Amino acid sequence: MSTTFLGTGIAIVTPFNADKSIDYDALKKIVDFNIENGVNYIVISGTTGESVTVSAEEKKEITKFIIKTTNNRVPLVLGIGGNDTTQVINEIKTTDFTGLSGILSVAPYYSKPTQEGFYQHFKAVSEICPVDIILYNVPGRTAKNMEVDTTIRLAKDFKNIVAVKEAAGEMSQYYQLLKKKPADFAVISGDDDLALGVTLAGGSGVISVIGQAMTKDFCSMIQLGLQGNAKEAFKLHYNLMEITDLIFSENNPSGIKAVLEILDLCKAEVRLPLVEATLGLKTKINTFLKNY
């Protein structure tokens, strides 16, 4: 199995100033904080990065900045996906992949394709993409589940499709993927609350949201899981359960940005249609962090 995407990856936020411009000072702080505390790789411009409200030009600038700041300390993955296959292919063709190890490509959303539609979409992406591809199945956002057999078919047919970030929230689906996958294909948890269980069952770790804030303990938990040390790993899991639930209780990334603001890593600013976490949620998060 490839070790490039093994352990804890984070779906990094895009920090904003009060005027909603990108806060590059905060972005540097978050990158450095995560690398120093054990993160294995970083995913740029995912859902948590508010990719749908970041312009194409901003995305390029953010990517360049993170590549420069990271300075080859950890692998980087760029989110490139959508429900217009031609547009996705055009973005891949016009992207400079210098400094990037792969892309995270979400299953087409809104259009609700058939399983054959999913397959043909990612076949077209695979044939043009010069770097490794992590598929991203998140039916809670896309409105359609990419089924296990479709993922396995893609894994077997295309060498540059090396992993799936699975976020259906169903352990049974994880187990089926782990049972049927090729030996060199990685199953990565996209559900923070299920990440340890998936890792212990044979998964390759997680692409996490909470991992970019509770970084040291979350990364330690996943490493213990990879080592098969369930007893020690679950101690950390139980300690982190409350904050993991809290950050998703309203919306993502408003919850994680509230945590990062309290940790003095960035402001809680988000772009519409998202709004900041409520005062009630911020109070609960602050109480947790004080007692942690």
DABEL-V699035 format. One line per field, one symbol per residue. ss: DSSP state (A for helix, B for strand, O for the rest). A space follows every 50 residues. Layout:
ss=???
//
This chain:
ss=OOOOOOBBBBBOOOOBOOOOOBOAAAAAAAAAAAAAOOOOBBBBOOAAAO AAAOOAAAAAAAAAAAAAAAOOOOBBBBBOOOOOAAAAAAAAAOOOOOOO OBBBBBOOOOOOOOAAAAAAAAAAAAAAOOOBBBBBBOAAAAOOOOOAAA AAAAAAAOOOBBBBBBOOOOAAAAAAAAAAOOOOOBBBBOOAAAAAAAAA OOOOBBBBOAAAOOAAAAAAAAAAAAOOOAAAAAAAAAAAAAAAAAAOOO OOOAAAAAAAAAOOOOOOOOOOOOOOOOAAAAAAAAAAAAAO
//
